Protein backbone atom coordinates (compact mmCIF):
# COMPACT_ATOMS: atom_id res chain seq x y z
CA UNK A 1 0.00 0.00 0.00
CA UNK A 2 1.41 3.35 -1.06
CA UNK A 3 0.65 6.48 0.97
CA UNK A 4 0.75 8.50 -2.27
CA UNK A 5 -2.29 6.69 -3.70
CA UNK A 6 -4.89 8.54 -1.61
CA UNK A 7 -5.95 12.17 -1.10
CA UNK A 8 -4.90 13.09 2.43
CA UNK A 9 -7.74 15.59 2.94
CA UNK A 10 -10.63 13.43 1.67
CA UNK A 11 -13.00 11.13 3.60
CA UNK A 12 -15.82 8.93 2.32
CA UNK A 13 -18.74 8.60 4.76
CA UNK A 14 -20.63 5.56 3.46
CA UNK A 15 -23.84 5.46 5.47
CA UNK A 16 -24.19 9.14 6.37
CA UNK A 17 -27.38 8.66 8.45
CA UNK A 18 -27.94 11.94 10.36
CA UNK A 19 -24.62 13.38 9.12
CA UNK A 20 -23.11 13.48 12.62
CA UNK A 21 -19.86 11.87 11.48
CA UNK A 22 -19.95 13.95 8.31
CA UNK A 23 -20.14 17.15 10.38
CA UNK A 24 -17.27 15.99 12.57
CA UNK A 25 -15.07 15.36 9.55
CA UNK A 26 -16.03 18.71 8.04
CA UNK A 27 -15.30 20.52 11.30
CA UNK A 28 -11.87 18.90 11.35
CA UNK A 29 -11.22 20.41 7.93
CA UNK A 30 -11.63 17.38 5.67
CA UNK A 31 -13.48 17.25 2.38
CA UNK A 32 -16.27 14.67 2.54
CA UNK A 33 -18.17 12.54 0.06
CA UNK A 34 -21.19 11.22 1.96
CA UNK A 35 -23.48 8.43 0.77
CA UNK A 36 -27.04 7.97 2.07
CA UNK A 37 -30.02 6.04 0.68
CA UNK A 38 -32.72 7.50 2.94
CA UNK A 39 -34.04 10.54 1.02
CA UNK A 40 -35.31 12.30 4.16
CA UNK A 41 -31.84 12.24 5.67
CA UNK A 42 -30.33 13.47 2.42
CA UNK A 43 -32.77 16.40 2.41
CA UNK A 44 -32.02 17.28 6.04
CA UNK A 45 -28.24 17.09 5.62
CA UNK A 46 -28.35 19.07 2.39
CA UNK A 47 -30.20 21.89 4.15
CA UNK A 48 -27.96 21.79 7.22
CA UNK A 49 -24.73 21.88 5.22
CA UNK A 50 -25.66 24.09 2.30
CA UNK A 51 -22.56 26.25 2.79
CA UNK A 52 -20.15 23.30 2.67
CA UNK A 53 -21.92 21.91 -0.39
CA UNK A 54 -21.67 25.28 -2.13
CA UNK A 55 -17.94 25.55 -1.44
CA UNK A 56 -17.33 21.98 -2.58
CA UNK A 57 -16.16 20.75 0.82
CA UNK A 58 -19.11 18.34 0.94
CA UNK A 59 -20.76 16.16 -1.69
CA UNK A 60 -23.87 14.19 -0.70
CA UNK A 61 -24.93 11.28 -2.89
CA UNK A 62 -28.53 10.08 -2.60
CA UNK A 63 -28.05 6.41 -3.42
CA UNK A 64 -27.30 2.99 -1.97
CA UNK A 65 -23.98 1.17 -2.04
CA UNK A 66 -24.49 -2.02 -4.01
CA UNK A 67 -22.82 -4.79 -5.99
CA UNK A 68 -23.82 -3.17 -9.30
CA UNK A 69 -23.98 0.56 -9.96
CA UNK A 70 -26.27 2.62 -12.15
CA UNK A 71 -29.36 0.62 -11.31
CA UNK A 72 -32.31 0.96 -8.94
CA UNK A 73 -33.03 -1.43 -6.09
CA UNK A 74 -35.56 -1.78 -3.30
CA UNK A 75 -34.46 -0.14 -0.06
CA UNK A 76 -36.24 -0.78 3.22
CA UNK A 77 -36.80 2.02 5.74
CA UNK A 78 -37.18 1.19 9.42
CA UNK A 79 -39.22 4.03 10.93
CA UNK A 80 -38.48 2.94 14.54
CA UNK A 81 -34.73 2.38 14.19
CA UNK A 82 -33.84 4.43 11.13
CA UNK A 83 -30.18 3.47 11.46
CA UNK A 84 -31.18 -0.12 10.61
CA UNK A 85 -32.67 0.83 7.23
CA UNK A 86 -31.08 -1.36 4.60
CA UNK A 87 -31.07 -2.75 1.09
CA UNK A 88 -31.77 -6.10 2.76
CA UNK A 89 -35.33 -6.48 4.06
CA UNK A 90 -34.37 -8.98 6.76
CA UNK A 91 -31.70 -6.60 8.05
CA UNK A 92 -34.05 -3.61 8.18
CA UNK A 93 -36.61 -5.67 10.11
CA UNK A 94 -34.17 -7.49 12.42
CA UNK A 95 -35.62 -5.78 15.50
CA UNK A 96 -39.12 -7.00 14.69
CA UNK A 97 -40.16 -3.68 13.14
CA UNK A 98 -42.03 -3.41 9.86
CA UNK A 99 -40.24 -1.59 7.03
CA UNK A 100 -41.40 0.65 4.21
CA UNK A 101 -40.06 -0.16 0.74
CA UNK A 102 -38.74 2.54 -1.59
CA UNK A 103 -36.54 2.44 -4.67
CA UNK A 104 -33.12 4.06 -4.81
CA UNK A 105 -30.23 4.37 -7.25
CA UNK A 106 -27.05 2.35 -6.70
CA UNK A 107 -23.32 3.02 -6.83
CA UNK A 108 -20.15 0.95 -6.45
CA UNK A 109 -16.81 1.65 -4.80
CA UNK A 110 -14.96 1.69 -8.12
CA UNK A 111 -17.34 4.34 -9.42
CA UNK A 112 -16.81 6.47 -6.31
CA UNK A 113 -13.04 6.21 -6.73
CA UNK A 114 -13.34 7.12 -10.42
CA UNK A 115 -15.48 10.17 -9.69
CA UNK A 116 -13.88 11.57 -6.55
CA UNK A 117 -10.49 9.91 -6.11
CA UNK A 118 -9.19 7.62 -3.39
CA UNK A 119 -9.84 9.00 0.11
CA UNK A 120 -7.57 8.98 3.13
CA UNK A 121 -10.25 7.25 5.21
CA UNK A 122 -13.48 5.40 4.49
CA UNK A 123 -16.08 4.99 7.20
CA UNK A 124 -18.42 2.23 6.09
CA UNK A 125 -21.62 1.61 8.05
CA UNK A 126 -24.14 0.43 5.48
CA UNK A 127 -26.40 -1.99 7.35
CA UNK A 128 -25.92 -5.44 5.88
CA UNK A 129 -23.84 -4.32 2.90
CA UNK A 130 -20.46 -3.99 4.61
CA UNK A 131 -19.25 -7.25 3.09
CA UNK A 132 -20.18 -5.97 -0.38
CA UNK A 133 -17.90 -3.02 0.33
CA UNK A 134 -15.07 -5.25 1.56
CA UNK A 135 -15.23 -7.48 -1.51
CA UNK A 136 -15.18 -4.48 -3.83
CA UNK A 137 -12.21 -2.99 -2.02
CA UNK A 138 -10.33 -6.29 -2.36
CA UNK A 139 -11.11 -6.41 -6.10
CA UNK A 140 -9.86 -2.84 -6.64
CA UNK A 141 -6.15 -2.02 -6.60
CA UNK A 142 -6.68 1.43 -5.07
CA UNK A 143 -6.34 1.68 -1.29
CA UNK A 144 -7.32 4.31 1.30
CA UNK A 145 -4.90 4.64 4.22
CA UNK A 146 -7.60 3.80 6.78
CA UNK A 147 -10.89 1.92 6.63
CA UNK A 148 -13.54 1.16 9.25
CA UNK A 149 -16.51 -1.19 9.01
CA UNK A 150 -19.04 -2.65 11.38
CA UNK A 151 -17.60 -5.88 12.78
CA UNK A 152 -20.09 -8.17 11.08
CA UNK A 153 -17.98 -11.29 10.53
CA UNK A 154 -14.53 -12.79 10.68
CA UNK A 155 -14.78 -13.28 6.91
CA UNK A 156 -15.00 -9.51 6.39
CA UNK A 157 -11.88 -9.02 8.51
CA UNK A 158 -10.05 -11.72 6.55
CA UNK A 159 -10.96 -10.10 3.23
CA UNK A 160 -9.55 -6.78 4.41
CA UNK A 161 -6.38 -8.54 5.52
CA UNK A 162 -6.16 -10.03 2.02
CA UNK A 163 -6.47 -6.48 0.67
CA UNK A 164 -3.31 -5.49 2.54
CA UNK A 165 -4.77 -4.13 5.79
CA UNK A 166 -2.64 -5.99 8.32
CA UNK A 167 -3.09 -3.70 11.35
CA UNK A 168 -6.42 -3.72 13.21
CA UNK A 169 -8.09 -1.93 16.08
CA UNK A 170 -11.37 -3.24 17.43
CA UNK A 171 -13.46 -0.42 18.89
CA UNK A 172 -16.44 -1.10 21.14
CA UNK A 173 -18.90 1.55 20.02
CA UNK A 174 -20.86 1.38 23.28
CA UNK A 175 -18.02 3.20 25.04
CA UNK A 176 -17.53 6.02 22.51
CA UNK A 177 -19.33 8.43 24.83
CA UNK A 178 -16.39 8.19 27.23
CA UNK A 179 -13.76 8.88 24.57
CA UNK A 180 -12.13 12.29 24.30
CA UNK A 181 -10.34 13.34 21.11
CA UNK A 182 -6.61 14.02 21.50
CA UNK A 183 -5.57 17.64 21.90
CA UNK A 184 -3.56 18.65 19.97
CA UNK A 185 -5.27 16.79 17.17
CA UNK A 186 -3.47 14.07 15.24
CA UNK A 187 -5.96 14.28 12.35
CA UNK A 188 -7.00 17.66 10.96
CA UNK A 189 -8.15 20.31 13.43
CA UNK A 190 -8.98 19.73 17.07
CA UNK A 191 -12.75 19.51 17.59
CA UNK A 192 -14.13 19.26 21.13
CA UNK A 193 -16.94 16.74 20.86
CA UNK A 194 -19.09 14.29 22.79
CA UNK A 195 -19.58 11.19 20.69
CA UNK A 196 -22.89 9.34 20.85
CA UNK A 197 -24.28 6.01 19.70
CA UNK A 198 -24.91 7.29 16.18
CA UNK A 199 -21.27 8.26 15.58
CA UNK A 200 -18.27 6.19 14.62
CA UNK A 201 -15.88 8.20 16.78
CA UNK A 202 -12.14 8.60 16.39
CA UNK A 203 -10.32 7.39 13.29
CA UNK A 204 -6.88 7.06 11.80
CA UNK A 205 -3.99 8.43 13.83
CA UNK A 206 -6.32 9.63 16.59
CA UNK A 207 -6.93 6.05 17.65
CA UNK A 208 -4.60 4.73 20.35
CA UNK A 209 -1.19 4.36 18.63
CA UNK A 210 -0.48 1.40 20.92
CA UNK A 211 -3.82 -0.28 20.15
CA UNK A 212 -3.01 -1.69 16.71
CA UNK A 213 -3.17 -5.49 16.56
CA UNK A 214 -2.04 -8.07 14.06
CA UNK A 215 -4.74 -9.88 12.09
CA UNK A 216 -4.40 -13.01 14.23
CA UNK A 217 -4.65 -11.04 17.49
CA UNK A 218 -7.71 -9.14 16.25
CA UNK A 219 -9.35 -12.31 14.97
CA UNK A 220 -8.88 -13.99 18.34
CA UNK A 221 -10.33 -11.00 20.21
CA UNK A 222 -13.31 -10.84 17.88
CA UNK A 223 -14.00 -14.55 18.26
CA UNK A 224 -13.74 -14.26 22.05
CA UNK A 225 -16.28 -11.44 22.04
CA UNK A 226 -18.58 -13.37 19.70
CA UNK A 227 -18.45 -16.48 21.91
CA UNK A 228 -19.24 -14.43 24.99
CA UNK A 229 -22.15 -12.80 23.18
CA UNK A 230 -23.53 -16.24 22.34
CA UNK A 231 -23.27 -17.33 25.99
CA UNK A 232 -24.63 -14.15 27.59
CA UNK A 233 -25.36 -10.89 25.73
CA UNK A 234 -25.46 -9.01 29.04
CA UNK A 235 -21.80 -9.79 29.63
CA UNK A 236 -20.66 -8.96 26.09
CA UNK A 237 -21.93 -5.39 26.19
CA UNK A 238 -21.85 -3.22 23.09
CA UNK A 239 -21.14 -3.62 19.38
CA UNK A 240 -17.85 -3.52 17.54
CA UNK A 241 -16.19 -1.74 14.65
CA UNK A 242 -13.04 -2.86 12.86
CA UNK A 243 -10.57 -0.07 12.07
CA UNK A 244 -7.81 -1.08 9.68
CA UNK A 245 -4.61 0.21 8.17
CA UNK A 246 -1.31 -1.33 7.11
CA UNK A 247 2.09 -1.55 8.71
CA UNK A 248 3.45 0.45 5.78
CA UNK A 249 1.02 3.30 6.52
CA UNK A 250 1.93 3.22 10.20
CA UNK A 251 5.62 3.47 9.29
CA UNK A 252 4.97 6.37 6.91
CA UNK A 253 2.38 8.39 8.84
CA UNK A 254 3.00 7.52 12.49
CA UNK A 255 6.77 7.14 12.50
CA UNK A 256 7.60 9.46 9.62
CA UNK A 257 9.88 7.03 7.86
Secondary structure, DSSP 8 states (H G I E B T S, - for coil): --GGGSEEEEEEEES-TTSHHHHHHHHTT-EEEEEE--HHHHHHHHHHTHHHHHHTSEEEEESEE-SSSSSEEEEEEESSSGGG-BSSHHHHTTTS--EEEEEEEEE-HHHHHHHH--EEEEEE--TT-HHHHHHHHHHSS---SEEEEE---HHHHHHHHHTT--EEEEEEGGGGGG----SS-SSSS-------TT-----GGGS-TT--B-HHHHHHHHHHHHHHHHH-TTTS-S-EEEEEE-HHHIIIIIS--
